[in-house]
Amino acid sequence: MGRWRRVRFVLAVWAGAVAYYLVLGGVAHHFLSTADFIAAYHEPHGSLRYWSHWDGAWFDRIAQHGYETQNSTAFFPLFPLTLRAVHELRVPIAAAGVLVSTLALLGTLFFLYELGQRVVGEPAAKRALVAFAVFPTSFFLVASYSEALFLLLSAGCLWGLFVHRDLTFAAPFAYCAALTRSVGAFLVIPLAYVWLRNRREFGWSSLVAVAAPALGLLAYMAYLWRVAREPFLFTLAYERGWGRRLTDPVTTFVHGARVAHEGVHYLWAPWRIFLTTSANPPFALANSLNIGFCVVLLVLVALAFVRLPLPLALYSLPLALSPLTVLGPQQPLASMPRYVLAVLPVFLVLGGLFVRRTALFVAWCTLNVAVGVVLTMEFVSWRWVA
């Protein structure tokens, strides 16, 4: 496939995904009743405000007013800073979030496709791209969430390492990724691996590039020290604000399995969630879905050690396990369906699995779209998803 044809393929996947989610979200927002409000902040005024629910409302608030509370420090600064920059151009804050995310998604798809071509081959890369675009929680990649920006930066780092083969090119992406989400610090794993394998070529001076993710995290911690004399304030926010505590992955998984039965009946009749404005049914359904997404993720990470280069597999492992190290009071595996998106290499595993199994690939995508429709409708109507 020529370069222009590859570009057209990526653009087609991006345009189709963005149009699909924006239309579905707009229609669902118009026709569905809004659930009882239990979040910290309402969505901002203006067009596309329904894409700023839950964490999106936090990001928009920080972009406009800065870090006003301890709890807000759990949200890393680069995404709200980017929102603020776009908002300064007189773009409504909610629309700014959608604009930043959709453009970041486009870059992510390009990097993922180029990385996939190098790692698993072009046919698998094409299917990986489609599997990523139709994943049930991919609607977060057009919402006012940091997911799309983080994926752009982490994918850019991996592209710089494995396609461009340049540590100094990958390092700025890694630095910014760690300023977007704390798990960006795990990019030190593929950076260090590539440096160790090629240390004579890169030299000792390139260790600065290897340290880029740690430097990004330290930059945010230095800011917190300056304003609050507490560099780990973002971790305290999780504990004191949301009641989440550090634990081991096995304990969290077991607790998640124990509550998985709560929303099973909604799996067979998901429309019942929209017949009430109560916040309880979506949370119950989430507990049932969380364990399923967790199992799928862990299986794909295990397969990554067989099907992907070792540094990509090693990077995927702590990304997948990090949500399991924090136990929530009501939802042990809270937000797991969304966190799967961050483990970008597993979509290359999916692409490889489906490259010669067209019927299975179609069935997988159909299931993903069906689940994604329900989750998107929940999100835009203030019902909890992830």
SVG drawing of the C-alpha trace seen along z (x, -y; Angstrom):
<svg xmlns="http://www.w3.org/2000/svg" viewBox="-38 -35 68 52">
<polyline fill="none" stroke="black" stroke-width="0.4" points="0.0,0.0 1.5,-3.4 2.0,-6.1 -1.0,-8.2 -3.3,-5.1 -2.1,-4.5 -2.9,-8.1 -6.4,-7.8 -7.0,-4.7 -6.1,-6.3 -8.2,-9.4 -11.2,-7.3 -11.0,-5.4 -10.6,-8.6 -13.4,-10.5 -15.8,-7.5 -15.1,-7.1 -15.4,-10.8 -18.6,-11.2 -20.2,-8.1 -19.5,-9.1 -20.5,-12.7 -23.8,-11.9 -24.6,-9.1 -23.8,-11.3 -25.8,-14.2 -28.9,-12.1 -28.6,-10.3 -28.2,-13.6 -31.3,-15.0 -33.7,-12.1 -32.5,-10.5 -33.5,-11.8 -30.6,-13.0 -29.7,-10.9 -29.7,-12.3 -26.7,-14.5 -24.1,-13.2 -20.8,-14.5 -18.7,-17.3 -19.2,-19.8 -21.8,-20.3 -20.8,-20.4 -19.9,-23.9 -22.3,-25.9 -22.0,-25.9 -22.2,-23.5 -21.0,-19.9 -21.2,-20.3 -22.4,-16.7 -18.9,-15.5 -17.7,-17.1 -19.4,-14.8 -17.7,-13.3 -13.9,-13.7 -14.4,-16.0 -16.1,-18.6 -13.0,-18.4 -10.7,-19.1 -12.8,-22.0 -12.9,-23.5 -9.2,-23.2 -8.6,-24.7 -10.7,-27.8 -9.9,-28.2 -6.7,-26.2 -6.2,-23.8 -8.7,-25.0 -8.9,-21.9 -6.7,-19.0 -9.0,-16.6 -8.4,-18.4 -4.6,-17.7 -5.4,-14.1 -5.9,-15.4 -2.5,-16.0 -1.9,-19.4 -1.0,-19.1 -4.6,-18.4 -6.2,-21.3 -3.4,-23.6 -4.0,-22.6 -7.8,-23.3 -7.0,-26.7 -4.8,-27.5 -7.6,-26.6 -10.2,-28.4 -8.1,-31.6 -8.9,-31.5 -12.6,-32.1 -13.5,-28.4 -16.1,-27.3 -14.4,-25.2 -16.4,-22.0 -15.9,-22.4 -12.2,-22.9 -12.0,-19.6 -13.7,-17.8 -11.5,-19.6 -8.3,-18.7 -9.3,-15.1 -10.4,-14.5 -7.2,-16.0 -5.2,-14.0 -7.1,-10.9 -6.0,-11.5 -2.4,-11.6 -2.7,-8.5 -4.2,-6.6 -1.3,-7.6 1.3,-6.6 -0.5,-3.3 -0.7,-2.4 2.9,-3.1 4.0,-1.2 1.8,1.7 3.2,1.9 6.7,2.2 5.8,4.6 3.0,6.9 2.7,6.1 0.3,4.0 -2.8,6.3 -2.7,6.7 -2.0,3.0 -5.2,2.2 -7.3,4.5 -5.7,3.1 -6.7,-0.4 -10.3,0.6 -10.4,2.6 -9.1,-0.4 -11.6,-2.8 -14.6,-0.6 -13.6,0.4 -16.6,-0.1 -15.0,-3.0 -13.3,-4.7 -16.0,-7.5 -13.7,-8.9 -11.3,-9.8 -13.7,-12.5 -14.7,-13.6 -13.1,-16.3 -10.9,-13.7 -7.1,-13.3 -7.2,-9.9 -6.7,-11.0 -3.9,-13.4 -2.1,-10.8 -2.4,-8.2 -1.1,-10.6 2.0,-11.3 2.6,-7.7 2.1,-6.4 4.4,-9.2 7.1,-8.0 6.7,-4.4 6.8,-5.5 9.9,-7.4 11.6,-4.4 10.5,-1.6 9.9,-3.4 12.0,-6.5 14.6,-4.8 15.6,-8.0 15.7,-8.3 15.9,-12.1 12.8,-12.2 10.9,-9.9 11.9,-11.7 9.7,-14.9 6.7,-12.7 7.5,-10.7 8.0,-13.8 4.7,-15.3 2.9,-11.9 4.0,-11.9 2.6,-15.4 -0.7,-14.1 -1.2,-11.0 0.9,-9.5 1.2,-6.2 3.2,-8.0 6.1,-7.4 6.1,-3.7 7.4,-4.8 10.8,-4.7 10.6,-0.9 10.8,-0.9 13.2,-3.9 15.6,-2.1 15.3,1.2 16.1,-0.4 19.0,-2.3 20.5,0.8 20.3,2.7 22.0,-0.1 24.0,-1.9 27.2,-2.0 25.4,-3.7 23.4,-6.2 26.1,-6.9 25.8,-7.8 24.5,-11.3 21.2,-9.7 20.3,-8.7 18.7,-12.1 16.2,-10.9 15.6,-7.7 14.8,-9.8 12.3,-12.0 9.2,-10.3 10.5,-10.6 11.4,-14.2 7.9,-14.9 6.4,-13.4 9.0,-15.3 8.0,-18.5 4.4,-18.2 5.6,-17.1 7.8,-20.1 4.8,-22.3 2.8,-20.7 5.7,-21.2 5.9,-24.8 2.1,-25.5 1.3,-23.1 4.6,-21.7 3.3,-18.2 4.8,-16.6 2.5,-13.6 -0.6,-15.6 -2.1,-13.9 -1.9,-10.5 -3.4,-11.9 -6.3,-13.1 -7.2,-9.6 -7.1,-8.4 -8.8,-11.3 -11.1,-12.5 -12.3,-9.2 -11.5,-6.8 -9.2,-4.7 -6.3,-2.9 -3.2,-1.1 -3.3,2.6 -2.1,5.6 -3.6,6.5 -4.9,9.9 -6.9,8.3 -8.4,5.8 -9.3,8.4 -10.9,10.7 -13.0,7.8 -14.0,6.9 -15.1,10.5 -17.2,10.5 -19.3,7.5 -19.5,8.5 -22.9,10.1 -24.5,6.7 -25.4,5.7 -25.6,8.9 -29.4,8.6 -28.7,5.3 -26.4,7.0 -29.3,8.8 -31.7,5.8 -29.4,2.6 -32.3,0.4 -33.7,0.7 -30.9,-1.7 -32.5,-4.5 -36.0,-3.9 -34.9,-5.5 -32.9,-8.6 -31.4,-6.8 -27.6,-6.6 -27.5,-3.1 -28.2,-0.9 -25.2,-2.3 -22.9,-1.7 -24.2,1.9 -23.7,2.5 -20.2,1.0 -19.2,3.6 -20.3,6.4 -18.5,5.0 -15.3,4.0 -14.4,7.6 -14.9,8.6 -12.8,5.8 -10.1,6.6 -9.9,10.3 -9.8,9.4 -7.0,6.9 -4.9,9.4 -5.2,12.1 -4.1,9.7 -1.1,8.5 -0.1,12.2 -0.4,12.7 1.7,9.6 4.7,11.4 4.3,14.0 3.3,11.8 5.0,8.4 8.6,7.2 9.6,7.6 9.8,3.8 6.2,3.3 5.0,6.2 7.0,5.0 5.5,1.6 2.0,3.0 2.3,5.0 2.5,2.2 0.0,0.2 -2.5,3.0 -1.7,3.7 -1.6,0.1 -5.5,-0.2 -5.4,3.0 -3.1,1.5 -5.8,-1.0 -8.9,0.4 -12.1,-1.7 -14.8,-1.5 -17.8,-0.8 -16.1,0.1 -12.9,2.2 -12.2,2.0 -13.5,-1.5 -12.8,-2.9 -11.2,0.4 -13.0,0.2 -11.5,-3.2 -8.0,-2.3 -7.8,0.5 -7.4,-2.3 -4.1,-3.4 -2.5,0.0 -2.1,-0.7 0.1,2.3 -2.7,4.8 -4.6,3.5 -1.7,4.7 -2.2,8.1 -5.8,8.0 -4.8,7.0 -2.5,10.0 -5.1,12.4 -7.7,11.3 -5.6,10.9 -6.6,14.3 -9.9,14.7 -12.3,12.3 -15.5,13.7 -14.2,13.6 -13.0,10.0 -16.4,8.9 -18.1,10.6 -15.7,8.9 -16.3,5.5 -20.0,6.0 -20.0,6.9 -17.8,3.9 -20.1,1.5 -23.2,2.9 -21.6,2.4 -20.2,-1.0 -23.6,-2.3 -24.9,-1.6 -21.9,-3.1 -21.9,-6.2 -25.6,-6.8 -24.9,-6.4 -22.0,-8.9 -23.8,-11.7 -26.9,-11.3 -24.8,-11.7 -24.8,-7.9 -21.6,-6.4 -19.5,-4.4 -15.8,-4.4"/>
</svg>
